[in-house]
């Protein structure tokens, strides 16, 4: 009898060990989303800004050339978190998402769910499936001090003060960090690293969502980072766009024959500026570049910690932006015309540099032309994804949650808040990660007056609400949207506009439920 009991204990222990190993075999997931960063700002996407850590991710993994966001902060985050179009779940600074978040789907599957950074919705990440969260639950803020004036410092400039912050279940409005060396990008990373340390002994895999609010305005950066770039943009935006474009073509990101879109009609020629104006604009771009540089430094810190924990091989790291570069140029500084950089300023990079940030495309954040919706997406997962791959297959933020569900072996709820729940709108990217072709399906956009639908290589897009505003492009030979074919192919316009109208009616009906 004792031998039988001993054998039983040994068998149970072996089964438990196998189960633990099976759980351990599931990959960790790290999602890094930055804010208002253009398509060409990274070194691996043609930029001159020093991004060695992000470039190393690209070199060890896959770069996408046709991956898309929703052109605006709240809608992009809604789709990323829920796997659905923002119109299906709601998108605003106060919305309660009408579908489960990635945290609420992966936590029941046994994942430790962690988040730092920008949330930009109602409730808190801690209320919506994340075990831990520290960061900004609002849209933007002062990077050095999002709260009230500290002793011995200037009054921080701010837009729509106070901004909401949270740590786990605690709300702060305003949030005033005591540390005079506080900088949001650095603080978010420190908390992320601390979370990884805190839970490192667990058998369960982790989901870590890192949502930097940089390089979204205001233009705030450490002086030592700004010094790396000050004076380097005196050649101007025309030269910068051309240089970035040539690197993109040479690296294979853009197909041979792709044309650089012309300078935006609302942007002056660089050489028409005075020397003083050139120096002022140079400083703006230097601060912006410093913010991107600081993101890269912090990603280096994060990757080092993952490596120290021995989890690099089986961790999927994704890097992307929530929309294209911002064209606004409002000055919210307490004293107008305060130069960008310190906490007493509140400046924006402006349309001329945003036009360069979005190289080679037209338009900006909030538009559904490529400059507003095309994001660099880097996927690094050494266990599965081959190194140095460029994928031209189209994808969208709605595809990320279905990917995570498949990776985790998770179940998506059939009901939510007492109602039947439709499946996510997107499809898993795992076939793409494996180097396989994935059948295309239509992708839709709508924000304000802007609208678009893409089906295969065809894209219908407009910036106004009228049917006559539709523009038609074949992205296979006109990625930069220079040759509007709407007048020549009215049947294609009719076909795609019908697709878009049907989609908008369907999501409108879902909103009304």
Residue pairs with C-beta under 8 A, 6 or more apart in sequence:
20 203
23 110
23 203
23 204
23 205
24 203
24 205
25 314
26 110
26 205
26 407
26 408
26 409
27 205
27 314
27 315
27 316
27 381
27 383
27 384
27 407
28 205
28 206
28 207
28 208
28 306
28 311
28 314
28 315
28 316
29 106
29 111
29 205
29 206
29 207
29 208
29 315
29 316
29 318
29 404
29 407
29 408
30 208
30 210
30 302
30 306
30 315
30 316
30 317
30 318
31 80
31 207
31 208
31 209
31 210
31 318
31 400
32 210
32 212
32 299
32 302
32 317
32 318
32 319
32 320
33 76
33 77
33 80
33 117
33 209
33 210
33 211
33 212
33 320
33 321
33 322
34 212
34 214
34 215
34 292
34 295
34 319
34 320
34 321
34 322
35 73
35 118
35 140
35 211
35 212
35 213
35 214
35 215
35 216
35 321
35 322
36 73
36 215
36 216
36 217
36 321
36 322
36 323
36 324
36 325
36 326
36 365
37 215
37 292
37 321
37 325
37 357
37 376
38 321
38 324
38 325
38 354
38 356
38 357
38 358
38 359
38 371
39 45
39 324
39 357
39 358
39 359
39 360
39 361
39 370
39 371
39 374
39 375
39 376
40 46
40 47
40 244
40 245
40 248
40 356
40 357
40 358
40 359
40 360
41 47
41 49
41 51
41 215
41 292
41 357
41 376
42 49
42 51
42 54
42 55
42 58
42 292
42 376
43 49
43 50
43 51
43 52
43 54
43 55
44 51
44 54
44 55
44 58
44 59
44 63
44 251
44 376
44 378
45 63
45 248
45 253
45 376
46 244
46 245
46 247
46 248
46 251
46 253
46 359
47 244
47 247
47 292
48 232
48 240
48 243
48 244
48 289
49 229
49 289
49 292
49 293
49 296
50 228
50 293
50 296
51 292
51 293
51 295
51 296
52 296
52 300
53 296
53 297
53 299
53 300
53 303
54 295
54 296
54 299
54 319
54 378
56 303
57 299
57 303
57 317
57 319
57 378
57 380
58 378
58 380
58 388
59 387
59 388
60 380
60 382
60 387
60 388
61 317
61 378
61 379
61 380
61 381
61 382
61 385
61 387
61 389
62 378
62 379
62 380
62 385
62 386
62 389
62 390
62 391
62 432
62 433
63 253
63 376
63 377
63 378
63 389
63 390
63 391
64 376
64 377
64 378
64 379
64 390
64 391
64 393
64 395
65 253
65 254
65 390
65 391
65 392
66 374
66 392
66 393
66 394
66 395
66 475
67 320
67 374
67 375
67 376
67 377
67 394
67 395
67 396
68 373
68 374
68 375
68 394
68 395
68 396
68 397
68 443
68 445
68 454
69 76
69 79
69 320
69 321
69 322
69 323
69 373
69 375
69 396
69 397
70 76
70 78
70 79
70 86
70 91
70 322
70 323
70 373
70 397
70 445
70 447
71 323
71 324
71 365
71 366
71 367
71 368
71 372
71 373
71 445
71 447
71 450
72 91
72 322
72 323
72 365
72 366
72 447
73 118
73 120
73 139
73 216
73 322
73 323
74 86
74 91
74 92
74 93
74 95
74 120
74 121
74 139
75 86
75 91
75 447
76 86
76 322
76 323
76 397
77 91
77 118
77 119
77 120
77 121
77 211
77 322
78 84
78 86
78 89
78 90
78 91
78 95
78 97
78 121
79 85
79 86
79 396
79 397
79 398
80 102
80 322
80 397
80 400
80 401
81 97
81 101
81 102
81 103
81 128
81 401
82 88
82 89
82 97
82 99
82 100
82 101
82 102
82 401
82 424
83 99
83 102
83 398
83 399
83 400
83 401
83 402
83 405
83 424
83 425
83 426
84 99
84 398
84 422
84 424
84 425
84 426
85 398
85 425
85 444
85 507
87 446
87 504
87 507
87 508
87 510
87 511
88 98
88 99
88 422
88 425
88 507
88 510
88 511
89 95
89 97
89 98
89 99
90 96
90 97
90 98
90 511
91 121
92 121
92 122
93 120
93 121
93 122
93 138
93 139
94 121
94 122
95 121
95 122
96 121
96 122
96 123
97 121
97 128
98 416
98 417
99 416
99 421
100 129
100 412
100 413
100 416
100 421
101 128
101 129
101 130
102 113
102 129
102 207
102 209
102 400
102 401
102 404
103 113
103 115
103 125
103 128
103 129
103 130
103 131
103 207
103 209
104 128
104 129
105 129
105 401
105 404
105 405
105 410
105 412
105 413
106 113
106 129
106 207
106 404
106 405
106 408
106 410
107 113
107 129
107 130
107 131
108 410
108 411
109 408
109 409
109 410
109 411
110 204
110 205
110 408
111 204
111 205
111 206
111 207
111 408
111 410
112 131
112 199
112 202
112 204
112 205
112 206
112 207
113 129
113 130
113 131
113 132
113 206
113 207
114 130
114 131
114 132
114 133
114 192
114 195
114 196
114 199
114 206
114 207
114 208
114 209
115 125
115 130
115 132
115 133
115 135
115 208
115 209
115 210
115 211
116 133
116 134
116 135
116 188
116 189
116 191
116 192
116 195
116 208
116 209
116 210
116 211
117 135
117 136
117 188
117 209
117 210
117 211
117 212
117 213
118 135
118 136
118 137
118 138
118 139
118 211
118 212
118 213
119 125
119 133
119 135
119 136
119 137
119 138
119 166
119 211
120 136
120 137
120 138
120 139
121 137
124 133
124 137
124 166
124 169
124 171
125 133
125 137
125 166
126 132
126 133
126 166
126 168
126 169
127 169
130 209
132 168
132 195
133 166
133 167
133 168
134 166
134 167
134 168
134 187
134 188
134 191
135 165
135 166
135 188
135 191
135 211
136 146
136 163
136 164
136 165
136 184
136 213
137 164
137 165
137 166
137 171
138 163
138 164
138 165
139 163
140 159
140 163
140 213
140 216
140 217
140 218
141 158
141 163
141 165
141 184
141 213
142 156
142 157
142 158
142 218
142 220
142 343
142 346
143 183
143 184
143 185
143 213
143 214
143 218
143 220
143 221
143 343
144 156
144 182
144 183
144 220
144 342
144 343
145 153
145 156
145 176
145 177
145 182
145 343
146 156
146 158
146 162
146 163
146 165
146 174
146 175
146 176
146 177
146 184
147 156
147 162
147 172
147 174
147 175
147 176
147 177
148 174
148 176
149 155
149 156
150 176
150 178
150 180
153 180
153 343
154 334
154 342
154 343
154 344
155 334
155 344
156 343
156 344
157 218
157 332
157 333
157 334
157 338
157 343
157 344
157 345
157 346
158 332
158 346
159 218
159 332
159 346
161 174
162 173
162 174
162 175
163 173
163 174
163 175
164 171
164 172
164 173
165 171
165 172
165 173
165 174
165 175
166 172
177 187
183 220
183 222
183 294
184 212
184 213
184 214
185 212
185 213
185 214
185 291
185 294
185 295
185 298
186 294
186 298
188 210
188 211
188 212
188 298
189 210
189 298
189 299
189 301
189 302
192 208
192 210
192 302
193 301
193 302
193 305
195 208
196 206
196 208
196 305
196 306
196 309
197 305
199 206
200 309
205 408
207 404
210 302
212 295
212 298
214 291
214 292
214 294
214 295
215 288
215 291
215 292
215 295
215 349
216 326
217 326
217 328
217 346
217 347
217 348
217 349
218 332
218 340
218 345
218 346
218 347
218 348
219 284
219 287
219 288
219 291
219 340
219 341
219 345
219 347
219 348
219 349
220 287
220 291
220 340
220 341
220 342
220 343
220 345
221 287
221 290
221 291
221 294
221 341
222 290
222 294
223 341
225 290
225 291
225 293
225 294
226 283
226 286
226 287
226 290
226 341
228 289
228 290
228 293
229 285
229 286
229 287
229 289
229 290
229 293
230 282
230 283
230 286
231 282
231 286
232 282
232 286
232 289
233 240
233 281
233 282
233 285
233 286
233 289
234 278
234 279
234 282
235 270
236 270
236 271
236 273
236 278
236 281
237 263
237 267
237 270
237 281
237 352
237 353
237 355
237 356
238 263
238 269
238 270
238 271
239 270
240 356
240 359
241 260
241 263
241 355
241 356
241 359
241 360
242 260
244 356
244 359
244 360
245 254
245 260
245 359
245 360
248 254
248 359
248 360
249 256
249 258
252 390
253 390
254 360
254 479
255 477
255 479
257 477
258 360
258 479
258 480
259 360
259 480
259 482
260 359
260 360
260 480
261 360
261 361
261 362
261 480
261 481
261 482
263 269
263 355
264 351
264 352
264 355
264 362
266 351
267 351
267 352
267 355
268 352
270 278
273 281
280 339
281 350
281 352
281 353
283 339
283 340
283 341
284 340
284 347
284 349
284 350
284 353
285 349
285 353
285 356
287 340
287 341
287 347
288 349
288 353
288 357
299 319
303 312
303 317
306 312
306 315
306 317
312 382
313 382
313 383
314 381
314 382
314 383
315 381
316 379
316 380
316 381
316 384
316 407
317 378
317 379
317 380
317 381
318 377
318 378
318 379
318 400
319 376
319 377
319 378
320 375
320 376
320 377
320 378
320 397
321 375
321 376
322 375
323 365
323 366
323 372
323 373
323 375
324 354
324 357
324 358
324 361
324 363
324 364
324 365
324 367
324 371
324 372
324 373
324 374
324 375
325 349
325 353
325 354
325 355
325 357
325 358
325 364
325 365
325 371
326 348
326 349
326 354
326 364
326 365
327 350
327 351
327 354
327 355
327 364
327 365
328 348
329 348
329 350
329 351
330 348
331 337
331 338
331 346
331 347
331 348
332 346
332 347
333 344
333 345
333 346
333 347
334 344
334 346
335 344
338 344
338 345
338 346
338 347
339 345
339 347
340 347
349 357
351 364
354 364
354 365
355 364
355 371
358 364
358 370
358 371
358 372
358 374
360 479
360 480
361 369
361 370
361 371
361 374
361 479
361 480
361 481
362 369
362 370
362 371
362 480
362 481
362 482
363 369
363 370
363 371
363 372
363 463
364 371
364 372
365 372
366 372
366 447
366 448
366 450
367 373
367 450
367 463
368 445
368 446
368 447
368 450
368 451
368 452
368 461
368 462
368 463
369 452
369 461
369 463
369 481
370 479
370 480
370 481
372 450
373 445
373 452
377 395
379 385
379 429
379 433
381 433
384 433
384 434
385 433
386 435
389 435
391 432
393 432
393 437
393 438
393 440
394 440
394 443
394 454
395 429
395 432
396 426
396 443
397 426
398 424
398 425
398 426
399 426
399 427
399 428
399 429
400 426
400 429
401 424
401 426
402 424
402 426
402 427
402 428
402 429
403 428
403 429
403 430
404 410
405 411
405 412
405 424
405 428
406 428
406 430
407 430
412 421
412 423
412 424
413 421
414 420
414 421
415 421
419 513
422 510
427 438
427 441
429 438
431 437
431 438
432 438
440 455
440 456
441 455
442 453
442 454
442 455
442 499
442 503
443 453
443 454
443 455
444 452
444 453
444 499
444 500
444 503
444 504
445 451
445 452
445 453
446 452
446 504
449 462
449 463
449 464
449 465
450 461
450 462
450 463
451 461
451 462
451 465
451 500
451 504
452 459
452 460
452 461
452 462
452 500
453 459
453 460
453 496
453 497
453 499
453 500
453 503
454 460
454 475
455 496
455 499
457 474
457 475
457 476
458 472
458 473
458 474
458 475
458 492
458 496
459 472
459 473
459 474
459 475
459 481
460 470
460 471
460 472
460 492
460 493
460 496
460 497
460 500
461 470
461 471
461 473
461 481
462 469
462 470
462 471
463 469
467 497
470 486
470 493
470 497
471 481
471 484
471 486
472 484
472 485
472 486
472 489
472 492
472 493
472 496
473 481
473 483
473 484
473 485
474 483
474 485
475 481
485 492
486 493
